[in-house]
Amino acid sequence: MSAYQGRFSGRTAVVTGGASGLGKAAAARIVAEGGKVVLWDLNAEALTAAAAEVGAAHVMALDVADPDAVAAAAEASAQALDGRIDILVASAGITGATVPVQEFPIDSWKRVVDINLNGVFYCCRAVVPYMLEGGYGRIVNVASVAGKEGNPNASAYSASKAGVIGFTKSLGKELAGKGVIANSLTPAIFDSPILEQLPRSQVDYMRSKIPMGRLGEVEESAAMVCFMASEECSFTTASTFDTSGGRTTY
Protein backbone atom coordinates (compact mmCIF):
# COMPACT_ATOMS: atom_id res chain seq x y z
CA MET A 1 0.00 0.00 0.00
CA SER A 2 1.27 3.48 -0.86
CA ALA A 3 2.53 5.69 1.93
CA TYR A 4 0.48 8.46 0.34
CA GLN A 5 -2.94 6.84 0.40
CA GLY A 6 -5.54 9.45 -0.52
CA ARG A 7 -3.08 11.89 -2.14
CA PHE A 8 -5.09 11.78 -5.39
CA SER A 9 -8.52 11.58 -3.80
CA GLY A 10 -11.02 13.27 -6.12
CA ARG A 11 -8.44 13.76 -8.88
CA THR A 12 -8.71 12.42 -12.42
CA ALA A 13 -5.89 11.41 -14.75
CA VAL A 14 -5.09 10.35 -18.30
CA VAL A 15 -2.00 8.16 -18.65
CA THR A 16 -0.59 7.43 -22.10
CA GLY A 17 1.47 4.32 -22.66
CA GLY A 18 -0.61 2.96 -19.82
CA ALA A 19 -0.58 -0.69 -20.84
CA SER A 20 2.94 -1.38 -19.56
CA GLY A 21 6.10 0.01 -18.02
CA LEU A 22 6.19 3.40 -16.36
CA GLY A 23 2.72 4.40 -17.53
CA LYS A 24 1.12 1.36 -16.00
CA ALA A 25 3.10 1.68 -12.75
CA ALA A 26 2.22 5.36 -12.36
CA ALA A 27 -1.44 4.70 -13.12
CA ALA A 28 -1.58 1.91 -10.54
CA ARG A 29 -0.15 4.20 -7.91
CA ILE A 30 -2.53 7.06 -8.75
CA VAL A 31 -5.49 4.69 -8.40
CA ALA A 32 -4.09 3.24 -5.15
CA GLU A 33 -3.82 6.79 -3.82
CA GLY A 34 -7.47 7.57 -4.55
CA GLY A 35 -7.42 8.85 -8.14
CA LYS A 36 -9.55 7.93 -11.14
CA VAL A 37 -7.58 7.00 -14.27
CA VAL A 38 -8.13 6.48 -17.97
CA LEU A 39 -5.40 4.52 -19.78
CA TRP A 40 -4.38 5.23 -23.37
CA ASP A 41 -2.24 2.84 -25.38
CA LEU A 42 -1.84 1.48 -28.90
CA ASN A 43 -1.82 -2.15 -27.72
CA ALA A 44 -5.51 -2.90 -27.18
CA GLU A 45 -4.98 -6.41 -25.79
CA ALA A 46 -2.38 -5.33 -23.25
CA LEU A 47 -4.50 -2.29 -22.41
CA THR A 48 -7.46 -4.42 -21.38
CA ALA A 49 -5.28 -6.56 -19.13
CA ALA A 50 -3.59 -3.51 -17.59
CA ALA A 51 -6.92 -1.83 -16.90
CA ALA A 52 -8.11 -4.83 -14.91
CA GLU A 53 -4.84 -4.96 -12.98
CA VAL A 54 -4.66 -1.23 -12.29
CA GLY A 55 -8.35 -0.61 -11.68
CA ALA A 56 -8.70 1.98 -14.45
CA ALA A 57 -12.05 3.67 -14.95
CA HIS A 58 -11.82 3.53 -18.73
CA VAL A 59 -9.41 2.66 -21.56
CA MET A 60 -8.78 4.13 -25.00
CA ALA A 61 -6.87 2.20 -27.68
CA LEU A 62 -5.27 4.79 -29.96
CA ASP A 63 -2.10 5.98 -31.64
CA VAL A 64 -0.92 9.20 -29.98
CA ALA A 65 0.67 10.17 -33.32
CA ASP A 66 -2.86 10.68 -34.71
CA PRO A 67 -4.04 14.16 -33.63
CA ASP A 68 -7.68 13.51 -34.47
CA ALA A 69 -7.68 10.29 -32.45
CA VAL A 70 -6.05 12.10 -29.54
CA ALA A 71 -8.64 14.89 -29.60
CA ALA A 72 -11.49 12.36 -29.64
CA ALA A 73 -9.88 10.36 -26.84
CA ALA A 74 -9.51 13.47 -24.68
CA GLU A 75 -13.21 14.26 -25.07
CA ALA A 76 -14.24 10.68 -24.30
CA SER A 77 -11.86 10.52 -21.34
CA ALA A 78 -13.20 13.74 -19.84
CA GLN A 79 -16.69 12.27 -20.03
CA ALA A 80 -15.48 9.13 -18.26
CA LEU A 81 -13.71 11.24 -15.63
CA ASP A 82 -16.65 13.25 -14.34
CA GLY A 83 -16.24 15.97 -16.95
CA ARG A 84 -12.67 16.97 -16.25
CA ILE A 85 -9.02 15.97 -16.56
CA ASP A 86 -6.74 17.04 -13.71
CA ILE A 87 -3.58 15.12 -14.60
CA LEU A 88 -1.82 14.05 -17.78
CA VAL A 89 1.06 11.59 -17.68
CA ALA A 90 2.43 11.40 -21.23
CA SER A 91 4.48 8.21 -21.12
CA ALA A 92 3.94 6.64 -24.56
CA GLY A 93 7.18 6.21 -26.48
CA ILE A 94 9.35 4.02 -28.71
CA THR A 95 13.11 3.73 -29.21
CA GLY A 96 13.40 3.38 -32.99
CA ALA A 97 16.40 1.94 -34.78
CA THR A 98 19.80 1.56 -33.09
CA VAL A 99 22.21 2.55 -35.85
CA PRO A 100 24.49 5.46 -36.82
CA VAL A 101 22.89 8.54 -38.36
CA GLN A 102 24.11 7.76 -41.88
CA GLU A 103 22.32 4.41 -41.72
CA PHE A 104 19.20 5.56 -39.87
CA PRO A 105 16.00 4.57 -41.74
CA ILE A 106 13.91 7.61 -42.63
CA ASP A 107 10.66 5.83 -41.73
CA SER A 108 12.00 4.93 -38.27
CA TRP A 109 13.13 8.53 -37.67
CA LYS A 110 9.72 9.91 -38.59
CA ARG A 111 7.87 7.35 -36.47
CA VAL A 112 9.98 8.02 -33.37
CA VAL A 113 9.51 11.78 -33.64
CA ASP A 114 5.81 11.36 -34.40
CA ILE A 115 5.15 9.29 -31.28
CA ASN A 116 7.70 10.65 -28.81
CA LEU A 117 7.48 14.37 -29.59
CA ASN A 118 4.45 15.10 -31.76
CA GLY A 119 2.38 12.71 -29.66
CA VAL A 120 3.24 14.63 -26.48
CA PHE A 121 2.25 17.88 -28.21
CA TYR A 122 -1.05 16.42 -29.44
CA CYS A 123 -1.89 15.07 -25.97
CA CYS A 124 -1.08 18.33 -24.20
CA ARG A 125 -2.94 20.37 -26.82
CA ALA A 126 -6.05 18.25 -26.35
CA VAL A 127 -5.98 18.07 -22.54
CA VAL A 128 -4.90 21.58 -21.50
CA PRO A 129 -8.29 23.18 -22.24
CA TYR A 130 -9.94 20.89 -19.68
CA MET A 131 -7.33 21.86 -17.10
CA LEU A 132 -7.72 25.56 -17.79
CA GLU A 133 -11.48 25.25 -17.48
CA GLY A 134 -11.07 23.59 -14.09
CA GLY A 135 -8.33 25.98 -12.98
CA TYR A 136 -6.06 23.08 -12.02
CA GLY A 137 -3.70 20.71 -13.77
CA ARG A 138 -0.53 18.68 -13.52
CA ILE A 139 1.27 17.61 -16.70
CA VAL A 140 4.13 15.09 -16.58
CA ASN A 141 5.83 14.57 -19.94
CA VAL A 142 8.22 11.62 -19.86
CA ALA A 143 11.48 12.53 -21.62
CA SER A 144 14.83 10.81 -21.02
CA VAL A 145 18.41 11.40 -19.96
CA ALA A 146 19.10 10.81 -23.67
CA GLY A 147 17.38 14.12 -24.34
CA LYS A 148 19.97 15.89 -22.17
CA GLU A 149 23.14 13.99 -23.04
CA GLY A 150 22.40 12.10 -26.25
CA ASN A 151 23.05 8.40 -26.76
CA PRO A 152 25.12 7.27 -29.75
CA ASN A 153 23.23 5.21 -32.32
CA ALA A 154 19.96 6.56 -30.92
CA SER A 155 19.71 9.91 -32.68
CA ALA A 156 15.94 9.91 -33.25
CA TYR A 157 15.19 8.92 -29.66
CA SER A 158 17.66 11.44 -28.25
CA ALA A 159 16.38 14.25 -30.49
CA SER A 160 12.73 13.50 -29.75
CA LYS A 161 13.31 13.47 -26.00
CA ALA A 162 15.29 16.72 -26.17
CA GLY A 163 12.28 18.13 -27.96
CA VAL A 164 9.99 17.00 -25.15
CA ILE A 165 12.16 18.84 -22.63
CA GLY A 166 12.11 22.06 -24.67
CA PHE A 167 8.40 21.80 -25.38
CA THR A 168 7.61 21.27 -21.70
CA LYS A 169 9.68 24.28 -20.67
CA SER A 170 7.70 26.41 -23.11
CA LEU A 171 4.36 24.94 -22.03
CA GLY A 172 5.10 25.36 -18.33
CA LYS A 173 5.87 29.05 -18.83
CA GLU A 174 2.67 29.55 -20.81
CA LEU A 175 0.58 27.99 -18.05
CA ALA A 176 2.39 29.47 -15.04
CA GLY A 177 -0.08 31.43 -12.93
CA LYS A 178 -3.09 29.58 -14.35
CA GLY A 179 -3.12 26.70 -11.89
CA VAL A 180 -1.60 24.26 -14.37
CA ILE A 181 1.94 22.96 -13.84
CA ALA A 182 3.96 21.18 -16.53
CA ASN A 183 7.26 19.39 -15.97
CA SER A 184 9.21 16.63 -17.67
CA LEU A 185 10.87 13.53 -16.23
CA THR A 186 14.32 12.52 -17.46
CA PRO A 187 15.00 8.95 -16.34
CA ALA A 188 18.07 6.94 -17.17
CA ILE A 189 17.45 3.42 -18.43
CA PHE A 190 15.23 1.33 -16.19
CA ASP A 191 13.84 -2.17 -16.39
CA SER A 192 10.75 -2.02 -18.63
CA PRO A 193 9.31 -3.58 -21.81
CA ILE A 194 10.91 -0.84 -23.94
CA LEU A 195 14.27 -2.59 -23.41
CA GLU A 196 13.00 -5.33 -25.71
CA GLN A 197 13.32 -2.81 -28.56
CA LEU A 198 17.08 -2.43 -27.97
CA PRO A 199 20.10 -4.66 -28.64
CA ARG A 200 21.92 -5.89 -25.54
CA SER A 201 24.99 -3.82 -26.43
CA GLN A 202 22.97 -0.61 -26.23
CA VAL A 203 21.50 -1.55 -22.85
CA ASP A 204 24.98 -2.35 -21.54
CA TYR A 205 26.31 0.97 -22.82
CA MET A 206 23.58 2.97 -21.09
CA ARG A 207 24.02 1.08 -17.83
CA SER A 208 27.78 1.77 -17.95
CA LYS A 209 27.06 5.51 -17.92
CA ILE A 210 25.13 5.36 -14.61
CA PRO A 211 27.38 6.04 -11.57
CA MET A 212 25.17 3.87 -9.36
CA GLY A 213 26.09 0.96 -11.62
CA ARG A 214 22.61 -0.48 -12.08
CA LEU A 215 19.41 -0.07 -14.05
CA GLY A 216 16.68 1.95 -12.45
CA GLU A 217 13.49 0.34 -11.22
CA VAL A 218 10.16 1.34 -12.68
CA GLU A 219 8.73 2.07 -9.23
CA GLU A 220 11.48 4.63 -8.61
CA SER A 221 10.39 6.65 -11.63
CA ALA A 222 6.70 6.05 -10.87
CA ALA A 223 7.21 7.56 -7.42
CA MET A 224 8.72 10.69 -8.98
CA VAL A 225 5.91 10.89 -11.55
CA CYS A 226 3.34 10.77 -8.79
CA PHE A 227 5.03 13.59 -6.87
CA MET A 228 5.08 15.65 -10.07
CA ALA A 229 1.41 14.84 -10.68
CA SER A 230 0.31 15.73 -7.16
CA GLU A 231 -0.68 18.93 -5.39
CA GLU A 232 2.64 18.71 -3.52
CA CYS A 233 4.40 19.83 -6.69
CA SER A 234 3.20 23.40 -6.44
CA PHE A 235 6.17 25.72 -7.09
CA THR A 236 8.15 23.95 -9.82
CA THR A 237 7.06 24.23 -13.43
CA ALA A 238 8.72 24.33 -16.86
CA SER A 239 11.45 22.14 -15.39
CA THR A 240 12.85 18.60 -15.35
CA PHE A 241 13.12 15.99 -12.64
CA ASP A 242 15.85 13.34 -12.93
CA THR A 243 15.79 9.68 -11.97
CA SER A 244 19.18 8.90 -13.45
CA GLY A 245 21.32 7.24 -10.79
CA GLY A 246 23.72 10.16 -10.96
CA ARG A 247 24.19 10.21 -14.73
CA THR A 248 22.85 13.67 -15.50
CA THR A 249 24.84 16.71 -14.43
CA TYR A 250 22.29 19.45 -15.16
HELIX and SHEET records of a PDB file:
HELIX    1   1 GLY A   21  ALA A   32  1                                  12    
HELIX    2   2 ALA A   44  VAL A   54  1                                  11    
HELIX    3   3 PRO A   67  ALA A   80  1                                  14    
HELIX    4   4 VAL A  101  GLU A  103  5                                   3    
HELIX    5   5 ILE A  106  VAL A  113  1                                   8    
HELIX    6   6 ASP A  114  ASN A  118  3                                   5    
HELIX    7   7 GLY A  119  GLY A  134  1                                  16    
HELIX    8   8 ALA A  146  GLU A  149  1                                   4    
HELIX    9   9 SER A  155  LEU A  175  1                                  21    
HELIX   10  10 PRO A  193  GLN A  197  5                                   5    
HELIX   11  11 ARG A  200  SER A  208  1                                   9    
HELIX   12  12 VAL A  218  MET A  228  1                                  11    
SHEET    1   A 7 HIS A  58  ALA A  61  0                                        
SHEET    2   A 7 LYS A  36  ASP A  41  1                                        
SHEET    3   A 7 THR A  12  THR A  16  1                                        
SHEET    4   A 7 ILE A  87  ALA A  90  1                                        
SHEET    5   A 7 GLY A 137  VAL A 142  1                                        
SHEET    6   A 7 VAL A 180  PRO A 187  1                                        
SHEET    7   A 7 SER A 239  THR A 243  1                                        
END                                                                             
